[in-house]
């Protein structure tokens, strides 16, 4: 058991240690307080130093936001334009093409030209010549009508450009399964379209042979017409007689010229062809009875020479 003196000494030691600990804690707290104050002062100093720069950056920041919004809008516009191009993939005409080739285009013609499909049995555009064409002929457009151009301007053919005719000349596919079922296309429109194709030879290859096609206009309109021509006996060994009067006359002149020159390459089929042609021309009142009689006698004389 310790003495009172020893207990007093130990108590003094404990109090002294607690005093030192309290002092150390106070010093530590003071350091923490000064550190926090220094942090606040440092942050305040930074704000004070950079405040002018921050202020000048605010308009730039706003401009950046505006630019980003503009970029987003442009991206949306580009996306819309790309989709529009995909949707209008069939469109193959520039508005300039109309002004290049015509003086005045009607609303019906312009509407259909601007949405035409590329089709060998329709109206097309020659970029080099800056002209529209169908088959072998360049064409011009006046208001809604089509002018089929010939080397001889007096032979130009004018076609009434109805909505139905323009549909047939500019669209590759019918709206339904049959062209004739389209309420916008009349029988007269189909007949006009056939005449245009026959006149321009859009259905023929360069060598005069039939193109043949899975195109619905060929299958549903052109081929049935050609079949009708066959049934009317407008045939020779060399093929179907062209319904183009100019071509018929040309063929007749060649045959008659060969006869006059006594060429040996004249055949019975040539004489039959010439006979059919003058019958056609007579039925259309394109030759007088006297000319018809004279040609008929010439053909008969040549035929008798084969006997």
C-alpha positions as CSV (number, residue, x, y, z in Angstrom):
1,X,0.0,0.0,0.0
2,X,1.4,3.3,-1.1
3,X,2.0,6.2,1.2
4,X,0.2,9.5,1.0
5,X,3.3,11.1,-0.3
6,X,3.5,8.6,-3.2
7,X,-0.2,9.1,-4.1
8,X,0.3,12.9,-4.2
9,X,3.3,12.5,-6.5
10,X,1.4,10.2,-8.9
11,X,-1.6,12.6,-9.0
12,X,0.7,15.5,-9.9
13,X,2.1,13.4,-12.8
14,X,-1.4,12.6,-14.1
15,X,-2.5,16.2,-13.9
16,X,0.6,17.3,-15.7
17,X,0.0,14.7,-18.5
18,X,-3.6,15.7,-18.9
19,X,-2.6,19.4,-19.1
20,X,-0.1,18.6,-21.9
21,X,-2.7,16.5,-23.8
22,X,-5.2,19.4,-23.5
23,X,-2.6,21.8,-24.8
24,X,-1.8,19.5,-27.7
25,X,-5.5,19.1,-28.6
26,X,-5.9,22.9,-28.5
27,X,-2.9,23.4,-30.8
28,X,-4.2,20.8,-33.2
29,X,-7.7,22.4,-33.3
30,X,-6.1,25.8,-33.9
31,X,-4.1,24.3,-36.9
32,X,-7.3,22.8,-38.3
33,X,-9.1,26.0,-38.0
34,X,-6.3,28.0,-39.7
35,X,-6.2,25.4,-42.5
36,X,-9.9,25.7,-43.1
37,X,-9.7,29.5,-43.1
38,X,-6.7,29.3,-45.5
39,X,-8.8,27.1,-47.8
40,X,-11.7,29.5,-47.8
41,X,-9.3,32.4,-48.4
42,X,-7.6,30.5,-51.2
43,X,-10.9,29.7,-52.9
44,X,-12.0,33.3,-52.5
45,X,-8.7,34.5,-54.0
46,X,-9.1,32.2,-56.9
47,X,-12.6,33.4,-57.7
48,X,-11.4,37.0,-57.4
49,X,-8.5,36.3,-59.8
50,X,-10.4,34.4,-62.4
51,X,-13.7,36.2,-62.1
52,X,-13.0,38.5,-65.2
53,X,-12.1,35.4,-67.3
54,X,-15.2,33.6,-66.2
55,X,-17.3,36.6,-67.1
56,X,-15.8,36.8,-70.6
57,X,-16.4,33.0,-71.1
58,X,-20.1,33.2,-70.5
59,X,-21.0,34.6,-73.9
60,X,-18.7,32.0,-75.5
61,X,-20.3,29.3,-73.5
62,X,-23.7,30.5,-74.8
63,X,-22.3,30.5,-78.4
64,X,-21.1,27.0,-77.9
65,X,-24.5,25.9,-76.8
66,X,-26.1,27.7,-79.8
67,X,-23.5,26.0,-82.2
68,X,-24.3,22.6,-80.7
69,X,-28.0,23.2,-81.2
70,X,-27.3,24.3,-84.8
71,X,-25.2,21.2,-85.4
72,X,-28.0,19.0,-84.1
73,X,-30.5,20.8,-86.3
74,X,-28.2,20.4,-89.3
75,X,-27.8,16.7,-88.5
76,X,-31.6,16.3,-88.4
77,X,-31.9,18.2,-91.7
78,X,-29.2,16.0,-93.3
79,X,-31.0,12.9,-91.9
80,X,-34.3,14.1,-93.4
81,X,-32.6,14.9,-96.7
82,X,-31.0,11.5,-96.9
83,X,-34.4,9.8,-96.2
84,X,-36.0,12.1,-98.8
85,X,-33.4,11.0,-101.3
86,X,-34.0,7.4,-100.6
87,X,-37.8,7.9,-100.8
88,X,-37.4,9.7,-104.1
89,X,-34.8,7.3,-105.6
90,X,-37.0,7.0,-108.7
91,X,-36.7,10.7,-109.4
92,X,-34.2,11.2,-112.1
93,X,-34.9,14.7,-113.4
94,X,-33.6,18.1,-112.3
95,X,-35.9,21.1,-112.7
96,X,-33.2,22.6,-114.9
97,X,-33.9,19.8,-117.5
98,X,-37.3,21.3,-118.1
99,X,-36.0,24.8,-118.8
100,X,-33.2,23.4,-120.9
101,X,-35.5,21.7,-123.4
102,X,-38.8,23.6,-123.5
103,X,-40.1,27.1,-123.5
104,X,-43.3,26.6,-121.5
105,X,-44.3,23.5,-119.5
106,X,-47.7,23.0,-118.2
107,X,-48.5,21.8,-114.6
108,X,-49.4,18.3,-115.6
109,X,-46.3,17.8,-117.7
110,X,-44.0,19.3,-115.0
111,X,-45.5,17.3,-112.2
112,X,-45.0,14.0,-114.0
113,X,-41.6,14.9,-115.5
114,X,-40.3,15.6,-112.0
115,X,-41.3,12.2,-110.7
116,X,-40.7,10.1,-113.8
117,X,-39.1,6.6,-113.7
118,X,-36.3,5.6,-116.0
119,X,-38.1,3.5,-118.6
120,X,-37.2,2.5,-122.2
121,X,-40.9,2.6,-123.0
122,X,-41.3,6.1,-121.8
123,X,-39.9,9.6,-121.9
124,X,-36.1,9.9,-121.1
125,X,-33.5,12.7,-120.9
126,X,-30.3,13.0,-122.9
127,X,-27.9,15.0,-120.8
128,X,-25.4,15.5,-123.6
129,X,-28.0,17.0,-126.0
130,X,-30.0,18.5,-123.1
131,X,-33.2,17.1,-124.7
132,X,-36.0,14.7,-123.8
133,X,-36.5,11.8,-126.1
134,X,-38.7,8.8,-126.6
135,X,-37.3,5.8,-128.6
136,X,-35.4,7.2,-131.6
137,X,-36.9,10.7,-131.5
138,X,-36.2,13.8,-129.6
139,X,-39.3,15.4,-128.2
140,X,-40.3,18.9,-127.0
141,X,-43.0,19.9,-124.6
142,X,-45.3,22.8,-125.1
143,X,-47.6,23.3,-122.1
144,X,-48.9,19.8,-121.4
145,X,-48.5,18.5,-125.0
146,X,-45.7,16.5,-126.5
147,X,-44.1,17.3,-129.8
148,X,-42.3,14.3,-131.5
149,X,-39.5,16.0,-133.5
150,X,-38.6,14.9,-137.0
151,X,-35.6,15.8,-139.2
152,X,-38.3,17.5,-141.4
153,X,-40.2,19.9,-139.1
154,X,-43.3,19.5,-141.3
155,X,-43.4,15.9,-140.1
156,X,-43.4,16.7,-136.4
157,X,-46.2,14.9,-134.6
158,X,-48.2,16.6,-131.8
159,X,-49.6,14.4,-129.0
160,X,-52.3,15.6,-126.6
161,X,-50.7,15.4,-123.2
162,X,-53.5,14.2,-121.0
163,X,-52.9,13.0,-117.5
164,X,-53.3,9.4,-118.6
165,X,-50.7,9.8,-121.4
166,X,-48.2,11.4,-119.0
167,X,-48.7,8.5,-116.5
168,X,-47.9,6.0,-119.3
169,X,-44.9,7.9,-120.5
170,X,-43.4,8.6,-117.1
171,X,-44.3,5.7,-114.8
172,X,-42.8,2.2,-115.0
173,X,-45.4,0.5,-112.8
174,X,-49.1,0.7,-112.7
175,X,-50.8,1.8,-109.4
176,X,-52.7,-1.5,-109.4
177,X,-52.1,-4.7,-111.2
178,X,-53.4,-3.5,-114.5
179,X,-52.8,-0.2,-116.4
180,X,-56.3,-0.3,-117.9
181,X,-57.8,-0.3,-114.4
182,X,-56.2,3.0,-113.5
183,X,-59.2,5.4,-113.5
184,X,-57.0,8.2,-114.7
185,X,-56.1,6.4,-117.9
186,X,-58.7,6.2,-120.7
187,X,-58.8,3.9,-123.7
188,X,-57.9,6.9,-125.9
189,X,-54.9,7.5,-123.6
190,X,-53.7,4.0,-124.2
191,X,-54.2,4.3,-128.0
192,X,-52.2,7.6,-128.0
193,X,-49.5,5.9,-126.0
194,X,-49.3,3.0,-128.4
195,X,-49.1,5.4,-131.4
196,X,-46.2,7.3,-129.7
197,X,-44.3,4.0,-129.0
198,X,-44.8,2.7,-132.5
199,X,-43.9,6.1,-134.1
200,X,-40.7,6.4,-132.1
201,X,-39.8,2.7,-132.3
202,X,-39.2,2.7,-128.5
203,X,-40.2,-1.0,-128.6
204,X,-37.5,-2.0,-131.1
205,X,-33.7,-2.6,-130.9
206,X,-31.3,-0.7,-133.1
207,X,-31.5,-3.6,-135.6
208,X,-35.3,-3.4,-135.8
209,X,-35.9,-6.5,-133.8
210,X,-38.4,-6.5,-130.9
211,X,-36.9,-5.7,-127.6
212,X,-39.2,-7.9,-125.6
213,X,-39.5,-7.1,-122.0
214,X,-41.1,-8.0,-118.6
215,X,-42.1,-4.4,-118.3
216,X,-45.8,-4.4,-117.5
217,X,-46.5,-1.8,-120.2
218,X,-45.0,-4.0,-122.8
219,X,-46.8,-7.1,-121.6
220,X,-50.2,-5.5,-121.1
221,X,-50.2,-2.8,-123.8
222,X,-47.6,-3.1,-126.5
223,X,-47.5,-6.9,-127.0
224,X,-51.3,-7.2,-127.3
225,X,-51.2,-4.4,-129.9
226,X,-48.5,-6.3,-131.9
227,X,-50.5,-9.5,-131.7
228,X,-53.5,-7.6,-133.2
229,X,-51.3,-6.5,-136.1
230,X,-50.4,-10.1,-136.8
231,X,-54.1,-11.1,-136.8
232,X,-54.7,-8.4,-139.4
233,X,-52.3,-10.2,-141.7
234,X,-49.9,-7.2,-141.8
235,X,-47.0,-9.7,-142.1
236,X,-44.2,-10.5,-144.5
237,X,-41.4,-13.0,-144.3
238,X,-39.3,-10.3,-142.9
239,X,-41.6,-9.5,-140.0
240,X,-44.5,-7.1,-139.1
241,X,-45.1,-4.1,-141.2
242,X,-44.5,-0.9,-139.3
243,X,-47.7,1.1,-138.6
244,X,-45.6,4.2,-139.2
245,X,-46.8,5.6,-142.5
246,X,-43.5,7.3,-143.2
247,X,-41.7,3.9,-142.8
248,X,-44.3,2.2,-145.1
249,X,-43.7,4.8,-147.8
250,X,-40.0,4.4,-147.5
251,X,-40.3,0.6,-147.8
252,X,-42.6,1.0,-150.8
253,X,-40.2,3.4,-152.6
254,X,-37.3,1.0,-152.1
255,X,-39.3,-1.9,-153.6
256,X,-40.5,0.2,-156.5
257,X,-37.0,1.6,-157.1
258,X,-35.6,-1.9,-157.3
259,X,-38.3,-2.9,-159.7
260,X,-37.5,0.1,-162.0
261,X,-33.8,-0.8,-161.9
262,X,-34.6,-4.4,-162.7
263,X,-32.7,-5.6,-159.7
264,X,-32.7,-9.4,-159.4
265,X,-33.1,-9.4,-155.6
266,X,-36.9,-8.7,-155.9
267,X,-39.0,-11.6,-154.5
268,X,-42.7,-12.5,-154.4
269,X,-42.6,-11.5,-150.7
270,X,-41.4,-8.0,-151.7
271,X,-44.3,-7.7,-154.1
272,X,-46.8,-8.9,-151.5
273,X,-45.4,-6.3,-149.1
274,X,-45.7,-3.5,-151.7
275,X,-49.3,-4.6,-152.4
276,X,-50.2,-4.5,-148.7
277,X,-48.6,-1.1,-148.3
278,X,-50.6,0.5,-151.2
279,X,-53.8,-1.0,-149.8
280,X,-53.0,0.7,-146.4
281,X,-52.2,4.0,-148.1
282,X,-55.4,3.8,-150.2
283,X,-57.5,3.1,-147.1
284,X,-56.1,6.2,-145.5
285,X,-56.7,8.3,-148.6
286,X,-52.9,8.9,-148.9
287,X,-52.7,8.0,-152.6
288,X,-55.0,8.7,-155.4
289,X,-56.9,5.9,-157.3
290,X,-54.7,6.6,-160.4
291,X,-51.5,6.2,-158.5
292,X,-52.8,3.1,-156.8
293,X,-53.8,1.6,-160.2
294,X,-50.4,2.4,-161.8
295,X,-48.5,0.8,-158.9
296,X,-50.8,-2.2,-158.9
297,X,-50.2,-2.7,-162.6
298,X,-46.4,-2.4,-162.1
299,X,-46.5,-5.0,-159.3
300,X,-48.7,-7.3,-161.4
301,X,-46.3,-7.0,-164.4
302,X,-43.3,-7.9,-162.2
303,X,-45.2,-10.8,-160.7
304,X,-46.0,-12.2,-164.1
305,X,-42.3,-12.0,-165.0
306,X,-41.6,-14.7,-162.4
307,X,-43.8,-17.2,-164.2
